Amino acid sequence: MSSTRYDGALPVLVIYTGGTIGMRESDRGLVAAGDFESRMATALSTLPPDRQRELPRYVLWETTRPIDSSSATPADWRALTRMIAEQYREFAGFVVLHGTDTLAWCASSLAFQLQGLSKPVIVTGAQKPLGASDSDALDNLEASLRFATQTGLREVCVSFGGRLMRGCRARKWYTESTLGFETPNWPLLGEMVDHASILYPGRCWQGQGAPRFELGTHPLPEVIRLPLWPGIRAQDVTRWLDDDQIRGVVIECWGSGNLPEDAALLGVLARACAAGKTMVAISQCPVGGIHPGTYATGRTLTEIGIMSGDDMTPEAAHGKLAHLLAQDLSPDEFRQRFLTPLVGERGAFPT
């Protein structure tokens, strides 16, 4: 670990996991690379002196095995949670540098494992490597460091393209744009304005009680996504759900929560629920949530025993389901916690 100059406050812990932000060119294209410490320090030193002075002191932890985030797994995010939990008292906030492909998955997973935060955890990355021509990496680093010391932030957030978003509401939206991410069902929490980090009133999550770091008491459960498509066959779904290792299923329905009127398919889903697999439903539409009672075909969800995921993103629904399945919860407690917003992951913005 290394740090910048001491300024009298607790430092920010920056955790480098890999991703485009730290990649270098190779004969096969961009690859994950180490030696991020010196490159980050050099990049920050190019900021105007007044902006450098406004940056918090930071400590960098650099993995010895930087990865492309397309190879990241829930086990990696559990390890990140453990690191943050162990270092929680020593730092004012945390910045996780992660590849963009699974960054929203990481942010959702961290949010459910790090409940009741009293400090910000900021997840960021870049669409182009640090130091590359027209890279967004330096702007994202500067913004994340600034947001990581905001005392009004008590949740896991995504900072990208000058905007601050709730982590468990974010989705990667653009393959190339420096905006990177959107939160289609929740407004921005804040933005960078004239190089200052600004929070918008009434939008941030205010957790109750002391921090609860729920790492799980069981091995990580197997949870799958089941997107519907026209002509989906019951026998194909049967082959997936017959796997005894699968404990949870996120069904991505049409519209407001509709299923095909296919008796064979509905029978497969009903049997899976009866066999103890926990199933939740969300919409394939990115904006809005499901309302299973609107159409007769959607009412089948509740009749089978499939829980509503409301307006959760696939990343949040998958992360929450896996997180709760790793806890020692009774069926009633599981249902109650899934249907309750734990970190601001579901429910309409109050007007």
Residue pairs with C-beta under 8 A, 6 or more apart in sequence:
1 59
1 60
1 61
2 37
2 41
2 59
2 60
3 11
3 57
3 58
3 59
3 60
4 41
4 44
4 55
4 57
4 58
5 57
6 57
7 56
7 57
9 56
9 57
9 92
9 149
10 90
10 91
10 92
11 56
11 57
11 58
11 59
11 91
11 92
12 56
12 57
12 58
12 59
12 91
12 92
12 93
12 94
12 95
12 145
12 148
12 149
13 58
13 59
13 61
13 84
13 87
13 90
13 91
13 93
13 94
13 95
14 40
14 58
14 59
14 60
14 61
14 94
14 95
14 97
14 145
15 61
15 63
15 80
15 83
15 84
15 94
15 95
15 96
15 97
16 22
16 36
16 40
16 60
16 61
16 62
16 63
16 66
16 97
17 63
17 66
17 67
17 69
17 72
17 76
17 80
17 96
17 97
17 98
17 99
18 32
18 63
18 65
18 66
18 67
18 68
18 69
18 97
18 98
18 99
19 32
19 66
19 67
19 68
19 69
19 97
19 98
19 99
19 100
19 103
19 125
19 126
20 30
20 99
20 100
20 125
20 126
20 127
20 128
20 129
21 97
21 99
21 124
21 125
21 126
21 129
21 130
21 137
21 140
21 141
22 32
22 33
22 34
22 36
22 39
22 66
22 97
22 129
22 130
23 30
23 31
23 32
23 33
23 68
23 129
24 30
24 31
24 33
24 129
25 31
30 129
31 68
32 66
32 67
32 68
33 66
34 62
34 64
34 66
36 60
36 62
36 66
36 97
36 130
37 60
37 62
39 130
39 131
40 60
40 130
40 141
43 130
43 131
43 137
43 138
43 141
44 52
44 55
44 138
44 141
44 142
45 52
46 138
47 55
47 138
47 142
51 142
51 195
54 146
54 195
55 142
55 145
55 146
56 92
56 93
56 145
56 146
56 148
56 149
58 95
58 145
59 91
61 83
67 76
67 99
68 99
68 101
69 98
69 99
69 100
69 101
69 102
69 103
69 106
69 125
70 99
70 101
70 102
72 98
72 99
72 102
72 105
72 106
74 109
74 220
74 322
75 220
76 106
77 105
77 106
77 109
77 110
77 113
78 109
78 113
78 215
78 216
78 220
80 96
80 106
80 110
81 109
81 110
81 113
81 114
81 213
81 215
82 215
84 94
84 110
84 114
84 121
84 213
85 114
85 213
85 215
87 94
88 119
88 211
88 213
91 119
92 119
92 148
92 149
93 119
93 120
93 121
93 122
93 147
93 148
93 149
93 150
93 153
94 119
94 120
94 121
94 122
94 148
95 122
95 123
95 124
95 141
95 144
95 145
95 148
96 106
96 110
96 121
96 122
96 123
96 124
97 124
97 125
98 106
98 123
98 124
98 125
99 125
100 125
100 126
100 127
100 172
100 180
100 181
101 172
103 123
103 124
103 125
103 158
103 170
103 172
103 181
104 158
104 167
104 170
104 171
104 172
104 181
104 313
104 315
105 315
105 318
105 319
106 123
107 123
107 156
107 157
107 158
107 167
107 168
107 170
107 315
108 167
108 168
108 170
108 313
108 315
108 316
108 318
108 319
108 320
108 345
109 319
109 322
109 323
110 121
110 123
110 156
110 167
111 155
111 156
111 167
111 168
111 316
111 319
111 343
111 345
112 168
112 214
112 319
112 320
112 323
112 324
112 342
112 343
112 345
113 213
113 214
113 215
113 216
113 323
114 121
114 156
114 211
114 213
115 207
115 211
115 212
115 213
115 214
115 342
115 343
116 207
116 208
116 209
116 210
116 211
116 212
117 154
117 155
117 156
117 207
117 211
118 154
118 207
118 211
119 153
119 154
120 147
120 148
120 149
120 150
120 153
120 154
120 155
120 157
121 155
121 156
121 157
121 167
122 144
122 147
122 148
122 157
122 158
122 159
123 156
123 157
123 158
123 159
123 167
124 140
124 141
124 143
124 144
124 158
124 159
124 160
125 140
125 160
125 180
126 135
126 136
126 137
126 140
127 135
127 136
127 176
127 177
127 178
127 180
128 134
128 135
128 136
128 137
129 135
129 137
130 137
130 138
130 141
131 137
136 161
136 178
136 180
139 161
139 162
139 178
139 192
140 159
140 160
140 161
142 195
143 159
143 162
143 164
143 192
143 197
144 159
146 192
146 196
146 197
147 153
147 157
147 159
147 164
147 190
147 197
150 190
150 197
150 199
152 199
152 204
153 189
153 199
153 204
154 204
154 205
154 206
154 207
155 166
155 167
155 204
155 205
155 207
155 343
155 344
156 166
156 167
156 168
156 343
157 164
157 165
157 166
157 167
157 189
158 164
158 165
158 166
158 167
158 170
158 181
159 165
160 178
160 179
160 180
160 181
161 177
161 178
161 179
161 180
161 181
162 191
162 192
163 179
163 181
163 188
163 190
163 191
163 192
164 188
164 189
164 190
164 191
164 197
164 199
165 181
165 182
165 183
165 186
165 188
165 189
166 183
166 186
166 189
166 205
166 344
168 312
168 313
168 315
168 316
168 319
168 320
168 343
168 344
168 345
169 183
169 184
169 185
169 186
169 313
169 316
169 344
169 345
170 181
170 182
170 183
170 313
170 315
171 181
171 182
171 183
171 184
171 286
171 313
171 314
171 315
172 180
172 181
173 179
173 180
173 181
173 182
174 180
174 181
184 286
184 287
185 287
185 288
185 289
185 311
185 313
185 348
185 349
186 203
186 344
186 349
187 200
187 203
187 349
188 200
188 203
189 199
189 200
189 203
189 204
190 197
190 198
190 199
190 200
190 203
190 204
191 198
191 200
192 198
203 349
205 343
205 344
207 343
214 323
214 327
216 323
216 326
216 327
217 326
217 327
217 328
218 325
218 326
218 327
218 328
219 326
220 322
220 326
221 247
221 248
221 322
221 325
221 326
222 243
222 245
222 246
222 247
222 248
223 246
223 247
223 248
223 249
223 250
223 318
223 321
223 322
223 325
224 240
224 246
224 248
224 249
224 250
225 249
225 250
225 252
225 314
225 318
226 237
226 240
226 249
226 250
226 251
226 252
227 252
227 284
228 251
228 252
228 253
228 254
228 259
228 260
228 284
232 260
232 262
232 265
233 265
234 262
234 264
234 265
234 267
234 268
237 265
237 268
237 269
238 268
240 246
241 249
241 268
241 269
241 272
241 277
246 277
247 276
247 277
247 278
247 325
248 277
248 278
248 279
248 280
248 321
248 322
248 325
249 272
249 277
249 278
249 279
249 280
250 279
250 280
250 281
250 282
250 309
250 314
250 317
250 318
250 321
251 259
251 269
251 279
251 280
251 281
251 282
251 306
252 281
252 282
252 283
252 284
252 314
253 259
253 281
253 282
253 283
253 284
253 290
253 298
253 301
254 283
254 284
255 283
255 284
255 285
255 290
255 295
256 283
256 288
256 289
256 290
256 291
256 292
256 294
256 295
256 298
257 281
257 283
257 290
257 291
257 292
257 294
257 295
257 298
257 301
257 308
258 295
258 297
258 298
259 265
259 266
259 269
259 297
259 298
259 300
259 301
260 297
261 297
266 300
266 304
269 279
269 304
269 306
270 304
270 305
272 279
273 279
273 304
273 305
273 306
274 305
278 307
278 321
278 325
278 334
279 304
279 305
279 306
279 307
280 306
280 307
280 308
280 309
280 317
280 321
280 338
281 290
281 292
281 301
281 306
281 307
281 308
281 309
282 289
282 290
282 309
282 310
282 311
282 312
282 313
282 314
282 317
283 289
283 290
283 311
286 313
288 311
289 308
289 309
289 310
289 311
289 312
289 346
289 348
290 298
290 301
290 308
290 309
290 310
290 311
291 298
292 298
292 299
292 301
292 302
292 308
293 299
293 302
301 308
302 308
307 335
307 338
307 339
308 339
309 317
309 346
310 346
310 347
311 346
311 347
311 348
312 320
312 345
312 346
316 345
316 346
320 338
320 342
320 345
321 338
324 334
324 337
324 338
325 334
327 334
329 337
341 347
